[in-house]
Amino acid sequence: MPRLESGAWSCSCAARARHAARPGEAAPKAGAMRSPSPSAGRAVRDGTTWRQHLVQRSVVLFVVGAFMALVLNLLQIQRNVTLFPDEVIATLFSSAWWVPPCCGTAAAVVGLLYPCIDSHLGEPHKFKREWASVMRCIAVFVGINHASAKLDFANNVQLSLTLAALSLGLWWTFDRSRSGLGLGITIAFVATLITQFLVYNGVYQYTSPDFLYIRSWLPCIFFSGGVTVGNIGRQLAMGIPEKPHND
């Protein structure tokens, strides 16, 4: 009997020892679950880099849009195509104060939207992706805007048809993508509606309007401007990592 009691006591001690060792074994596993994985840290860094590039591109597009608005709007005012109230003309560069920030914001939105749509459609734009081509596109757009104020035609319809052909030529020469054509038409439509609303409410006006309250060639300017800013946005987005996805 003493031998049985000693055997039972040794078994219970061994069982207690095994139970006491289990928390120690689970501790390293819990610690391993709490430690961040390398892929998670890389995803955080990629997300931060993506946001930084997004802000940088937005600032560049805003500055470009505001500057181009000042220059091109000044040309329209000098040719008496666009008329602002007298108290507005005395401001910076003879332009309304709200024109540069509004055009800069629109340029930032459009410039970021073009590469985003390309990525969403799975059709990356690869046609003439170089800064030399982008600069030529800007020069052609400025030329189209200059022609709208300088060229004299018998009527606005002839001028509108000429500018429409030039705008489509700009898209064909520097873009040729379905997304660029669709976004250009959408931008022209929306910007024309907004301009009609502003002119209707007396914010400013156009001389010799022939398309409700504006000139009939204005949608062509908006279309070519959207294609130009889109090319700038696409070029700025080259080499930028895609937005990381959280699994």
Buried (B, 14 or more C-beta within 10 A) or exposed (E): EEEEEEEEEEEEEEEEEEEEEEEEEEEEEEEEEEEEEEEEEEBEEBBEEBEEBBEEBBEBBBBBBBBBBBEBBBBBBEEEBBBBEEEBEEEEEBBBEEBBEBBBBBBBBBBBBBBBBBBEEEEEBEEBEEEEBBEBBBEBBBBBBBBBBEEEEEEBEEBBBBBBEBBBEBBEBBBEBEBBBEBBBBBBEEBBEEBBEBBEEEBBBBEEBBBEBBBBBBBBBBBBBBBBBBBBBBBBBEEBEEEBEEE
